[in-house]
Amino acid sequence: MKDVNPYSSPNTPLIEENRNPPNKYLNPWFSMWLQPRATIQQIIDDDPVHLVIGLTCMASVLARIRGASMYHMGEYMGLISLLGVCIVVGCVLGVIWLYIGAPFIQWVGKWFGGRGSQDEIRAAIAWSCIPALWGALLIMLEMMLYGREMFLGAEARDYNLVDLKVRAAFSVAHGIIGIWGFMAFTKALAQVQGYSAWKAIGNMAIVLLVCFPPAIAVGYYLGSIAHQFN
């Protein structure tokens, strides 16, 4: 009898128990929250390139808006200009992440036994942004409540205790969405790569360790440029 290593990557092209039953359609906008493996398998079986650019760019724009709020970019430019910069930069970085990040993830993933195609990895990146896109509702609500003050530092804001508690609640909600989105991504990546979620985390840890220092350097450079206009 042939010995089987229970810790080896599966030899099948996908993890079969995570395939969605026939004739049962999953709506990715909801199922990605609780069934990321089955959802991404349904997507790559159907059309792995469907909406990947749009979803990733929208999520990247939202991340730029959150970053502009955290770094008080409203102190350096008007609200319309700030949102315009977030849209342009977000779309550019989203496309870069898709078409440079995906090949890098694929290459590192091969060390863990991964065998997903670049299109499938891009699908995992894009569709695991669903929780972040739902977070757009929170950002819209924040902007309705605070407007430009959302992008100002604490010393420039006119807050009372209730406002501080509300903003803390928003921060906690965004944090939960971020964690949930990361979990969805690791499981979606694991599905398309044909390995465990733990290997997906290892795959991404190496990618982030390599990408993080250049990203910090770019962020510092852009921040120094913004300060020149203060």
C-alpha positions, 0 to 999 in steps of 0.5 A, a space after each residue: 500500500 502506498 504511503 500518503 503524507 497527510 501534510 503534503 499539498 493535494 494532488 487534485 486541481 482544487 480542494 473538492 470539498 469546497 466546491 459548491 454543489 451543482 445548481 446552488 448559486 452563491 452571491 459573492 457579495 454575501 457568500 464571500 463573508 462566510 464561504 470564501 473557498 466555495 465562492 472563489 471556486 465558483 468564480 474561477 470556474 465561471 470567469 476568473 477575470 470578471 470584475 477583478 480590476 474594478 473591485 480591486 481599484 474600488 477597494 484601493 480607493 477606499 483604502 486611500 481614503 482611510 489613509 487620508 483620514 488617518 494621516 490628516 491629509 485634509 490639513 494640506 488640501 481641500 476635500 474635492 482635491 483630496 478625494 480626487 487624489 485618492 481616486 487616481 492614486 487608488 486606481 493606479 496602486 490597485 492595478 499595480 497590486 493586481 499585475 505585479 503582486 499576483 505574479 510575485 504571490 504566484 512565484 513565492 507560492 510555488 515554494 509552498 506547493 501552490 499551483 494557481 494561475 495568475 488569473 486565479 490569484 488575481 481573482 482571489 485578490 479582487 473578490 476578497 475585497 468584498 468586505 472592504 467594499 461593504 466598508 464603503 457604507 461606513 466611510 460614506 456615513 462618516 463623511 455625512 457626519 463629519 465632512 472635511 473634519 474627517 481628514 483633520 488632526 485632533 487639534 483641528 477638530 471640534 469634537 465632544 465626548 459623544 463624537 469621540 465615542 462614535 469615531 472610536 466605534 467607526 475605527 473598531 468597525 473598520 478594524 473588524 472588516 479589515 481582519 475579516 477581509 484578510 481571513 477571506 483573502 487567505 482562504 480564497 488564496 489557499 483555494 486557488 493555490 491548492 494548499 492550506 490557509 496556513 500556507 497562504 498566510 506564510 505565502 503572504 508573510 514573505 510577500 509583505 516582508 519584501 514589499 513593506 520596506 519599499 512601500 514605507 519609503 514611498 509613503 514617507 516620500 509622498 508625505 514629505 511632498 505633502 508637507 511642503 504644501 502645508 
